[in-house]
Amino acid sequence: MELSRRTFSAIAGTAALGLSLGGSSAMCVAAAGVPTGPPPGTPGADGRTHRVDFDRYSMIVDGRRVVLWSGEMHPFRLPSPSLWRDVLHKLRAYGYNTVSVYVSWNYHSPAPGSYDFTGVRDLDLFLRTAAEAGLYVTLRPGPYINAEVDAGGFPGWLTATGGTARTADPTYLRHVDEWLTAVNRIAVRHLYTRGTGTIVLYQMENEYANHVTEATGRDYMAHLYRKVRADGIDVPLFHNDKGRNGDWAPGTFDTGGERGRWLYGFDGYPSPFQTPPDWGYFGPGGIEGGSTASPETPGLIAEFGGGWFDPWGGAEFGGKGYAESRRTRDAAYERRFYLTNLANGIKIHNVYMTFGGTSWGWLPAPAVYTSYDYGAALDEARQPTAKLVPMHQIGHLLQSFPDLAELDRAADVSVGAPEIRAYHLVSPDTGAHVYVLRNDSPTDAVAAVPLAGTTVQVPVPGRDARLLAAGISLGRWTLRHSTAQPMLRMTAGRQDIALFTGRTGEETETALESPNEPAVTVLEGTADWAYEGGVLRVRARLDGLTRIAVTDKTGAAPLLLLLADDAASVRLWPRATPSGPVLVHGPALLRTAALRGATAELTGDTVEEADLEVWAPRGVSEVVWNGAGVRTRGTRSGSLRAERRLPGAGAVRLPALAGWRRKDENPESAAGFDDSAWRTADLNTSFSTTPVPAGAPVLFADDYGFHYGDVWYRGRFEGATGAGSVSLSYVTGTQGLLMAWLDGRPLGTHRMPVPDTRTVRQATWKATATFPLAPGSRSLRENGPHVLSVLVRRMQHDQDGRANDSHKAGRGLVSVAFDGASPSVRWRIQGAAAPDPVRGPLNNGGLYGEREGWHLPGFHDHDWRPAPLPNAERRQGVVWYRTGFRLSVDPATDASIGLTLRDDPSRAYRVQIFLNGWNMGQYINDVGPQHTFVLPNGILNTRGDNTLALAVLSDGTTPSGPATAELTLLGRASGGVPVTRVDYPGPVR
Ligand code: IPT
């Protein structure tokens, strides 16, 4: 029977009980002197000063322990600031309390001395949004970040400067200081210590493993430390050791005597096929490195693999697409590996990536393609995947049970199943026992866990893990044990709520201490119970949501016991508010919850039709969902439940792409093209690590200020009569190519060879393209003058993971030679025009169409000729296609839309995709594996007109495409966040 709202309120009104999350009002003092109480409330820019400390167990914020359960996302991989809020809401809802972010120097700095934090680069806005979403922030501004971005984050212009990067070289440090000054000026405005933001940790450098024992390395790190502190960053600092080697542990370099404010952190990307490693303090197999290097600081994993990046396709690289990363590092991987970390005492945990996003434009490092989905828990299209389920369960668990922030290793236990490894921990403060039971075999097994006088049988599926807790407080009740994993406890109104989770179909036993026999009512689902010897045992098979009301004889301490299978657990959304905790059940997402007087104001998403049910503090009687009042009734579960289900998302109709127009390019290949405005290649020296041949001019694009995308060369010469061939040496990143013309006639295309899998990591990506000139060929019959036109798709700069300046490897032409002649060639060079002030330096390369604004909305293509797809012509060079399309997505619907290109995979061509002038990535038809490109809302106008431009580069050996180009719906929800259009300027006239 459902009670009316009025009756419910009356009942609720009889009990005046504490509303705080966690319930227990008695604060115990921990062995280390830190009170174990509820974790500090939701962080925000609250204008108050805060203390951010740590001890060997955990971070301590305002005197309370907190486990940082963090997800990595990169604002620069989501070029639509409105959508940052969407991702941050999702992190918060799914149990993360922290977001970790790199800041990529190249994204903000088109030239020395020039730093841009506007528009899609608005770091200030990102940090504000993170604070509004209630997340702590770990800021990681490099200067080097790696991250599979161009030059590992170093700006293109740094490749043309002297001094060895990532050392104490003064020239390099001058540039570094300029960057840190710019980024720290923003960061200091968002420090949690000041109450103006939520930054609680700050990382210096990234996986700096190569000059650790040298003075230059130690001086560099000491310099960074001094600089960061001098800029006013007062939160704890750390570095992420690449291995678990103790590199940069406290005391290993000069931190100006501030030993206590430096943390040791490390990274780990264990293979899903290995046994989860013991990188913390408590591994039963002994020390495997990691946290043991720094016993006085809390276990800190700055990056733990949540997926893995995918390389380009083709036999050598073998990129298979991100479904594969998500399959091998699935939800069970997360339970096995991340619970092992917790069992090892890791208290600062960051999952790299949690939302991978898109390496749009020329952002990706050469080894990876446009999508940086990473197989992460939240996919590139912002859609939740099954991998969020364990994150949600563990994240909320850590925030609900402060016992887990301070654990010591306890006596090893034998669980009678050799395939199960058992970790046994105890809270020195509350005496609660925690077991992590991990099954490394492929078959299901049962652990027999000895607990105070009895043995509890805990099933652990093959290649999976679970956490078993005993003796933890559920408010006024104490848990003896549960074979289901605890996720949450809270006090809402007059009742305590405790939630346990597991896989569908599992038989569970939950035992509660109860000196007297309690009253038990099964409110929903099926469960049995028995009371004996002061213990209530509830047995239930997990299936959706099972609800059991337990009340002691006085009726004073009602407990709502919830048992949820995985699917049901991600329809339960706890949220702390200043007026007490709220639990929402039903919708696909809870974004925000605010209590105003008697009203619970909620925002969130639905995908299918959904129930809406709310547990809230006493006195709350009204519910508003996404701005509209919802009629509710009180339930026997102590909640308010909507009388009608919330509607699901409406249909989204996508138009077919039609009306294409095309225009052929590359006038630069014509003999008579006027290149007089191009830069003469007249430099003789370069800071590049690629040698410049003696006596030849420097031809690397970077030395002439062209740092991203394609570059053209035109070389004039005389006196080559009789030459049998011409050879062009060039350097690119992976998947680079060169195409050449002599006096306007195509000589051919050369693709940068991909070495076999064994040597690919050492490859220098330098090759020589030799084009035969038929003897007596018409063009070279005369002395000249002749013109060689060369287009190099130079791809991006290498990363500098080993700190050996590998980002300075040349890009573009190296030299030219003729067989049977030795003319001297006078070169001119042209790359990208001045960087787009809105879209940034990484948006464009130097194709003619890009220099002329063919990619921009508002460009006049009326005189372009209509060109229906599929195209199937054979031509060496560049052809552009443009069309427009109109969307009318309902404003209350968050539709995630992509562009999918498909063709016969033997066709040798590639496409740069421009949406409203924004470079959304590169499709390589005969390499793959990516076919669908996410078009983020904001860049995409979901209510109105859009301009799509495709720049197709084909090598002329096969017919070129594209064959089909269509819009694809990647997800939809009713709700979402308000989206502001990202600026999309057209051509300057
Ligand atoms: C580690 C880097 O710190 C990070 O930036 C990213 O490149 C990541 O790996 C891989 O995606 S580097 C480590 C795996 C050697």
Residues whose N, C-alpha, C, O or C-beta is under 5 A from the ligand:
A	BS01	IPT	I145 N146 A147 E148 E207 Y269 F309
